Amino acid sequence: MRMGTWMSAVMLGFFAFGCARGAEEVETEAPGTTEENAKVEEAAATPAVAERLERALRSVDRGEKLDEARNALEAITLDKAATGDQRDEARLGLSRVLEQEGNEEAAIKVVEELLAAHSEDNKFSAREAAERRLRFLLTGRQEGPSYRLPRAKPLPPAAYALSKLYEPDAEGRVLIDMYIFGGPGRTRSEAFDVADAKRDDYGTMSKNGWVGNSIMQSGSWIAVPQAIAEKRADMPQADRSLVVFYFDLGDNRVPSRYDAYLPMPSDEIAAALERGDGVVMARKREGAKPTIVIAAPRAGQLALVEEAFAQMSELPYEPVKVPLSSKLLPEEIQARVRGSWGSIRTCYEELLGRDATAEGKVMMNFVISKDGKVEKASLGEETTLKDAKLEDCILAFTRKLEFPATSEPTTVHYPIAMSP
């Protein structure tokens, strides 16, 4: 494993400021005689939006004068002089005020409306803050899944079953529209390569046959407010498009608030998963394409349930149980270790500071208890890069690792090659 330097990309927001017209041009009109001039004078007599926003947010931070803060923030959300970013920041501040006042439902609604307002703009400045806030209000946590497991599958029967949901329009065109929440890997399952499946049985039937994709996939259920918002007919929208949820008992557990978009209530899905099995189910919807849930107790098991779904030649409109082993999967162990790679890198770089040519293999041996904690940790005999400080550092890192709880201990032998 070659240890390289880390780089972080920082995205900066640039604001365009309008330039004032030349003095000669301005002098062609008498001051105060137009509506525009009146508005400028009025704005000059009031505090700048930025100052009002900062003052209101300071009050929210301190939990003081919440009535005044709420009124100020509500005014900013309607103020045409405010920038879009300022209005969004005011909405988030208003959500905090409502939460402090005990009106949690209103606090959630404000954030949902903010996300929905940007349903066609996935890069707006407040997106990350809004998603963290919605997650916190509904789950008590601000952070979601920190890793995904890689996966690649061939085009399966489910793709053809899904293709039957889509019929050509009057012009012979077929648009595959769907919204997918979550997933076990960085790439979308070929079970959802519905356009290719549709082309197989439709594109060859008509010279005018056209099949296109309009698919949106988000990291988790947190994007539901955006999916619900009205969109153009050629864009996925949760109330008319095929909807797919990946669901587990961790960060991908969909709050019951969104039960209307699930094939069965969230609590019933969770109860089935707590018995140790995976679940796949679809539900027909009047005036819309079905909604599907692919569920497993742990995020690392979602790929196994997804594969079971992929092999289905018909959509399951009754719950289908998918038997699963409770043992940790190699991919789950690898993902957790790689997710903490920076600590091992730090250990090795300390050694390079003392010996710039140090290289070799380290064999990490450890036992994961049923509760996911590391019980025993040592470096195996296969280790060729021997250094007492390096060993202490790596073992200290290993003992801090945490894994999903299982029904039995897991013994791990994890080799790492190090070179400068």
NORRA-V411472 format. One line per field, one symbol per residue. psi: psi as a letter, one per 30 degrees, with the letter a starting at -180 (. if undefined). Layout:
# NORRA-V411472
psi=???
This chain:
# NORRA-V411472
psi=kkjllkkkkkkkkkkkkkkklleeeeffkkkgfleeeeeeeeefflkkeeeeeeeeeeeeefglheeeeeeeeeeeffjffkleeeeeeeeeeeeeeeeffgieeeeeeeeeeeeefhfgifglegeeeeeeeeeeeffgkfkakgllklkklljleeeeeefffkllafggkkjjklkkjalflfkkkffgieeeeeeefefffkfgkkklkikkklfaffgeeefekkllfgkkkffflkkkkkklgbfgjkkffgefglflkeeeeeeeefffllkkklkkkkglllkkkjkleleffeeeeeeeefgkflkjglkkkjkkkfkkkeeeeeeeeffgfeeeeeeefeefffjfgklakkjkklkklfgfljekklklffkfjkkeeeeeeeeeeeffkklkkafllkkkjjkkkkk.
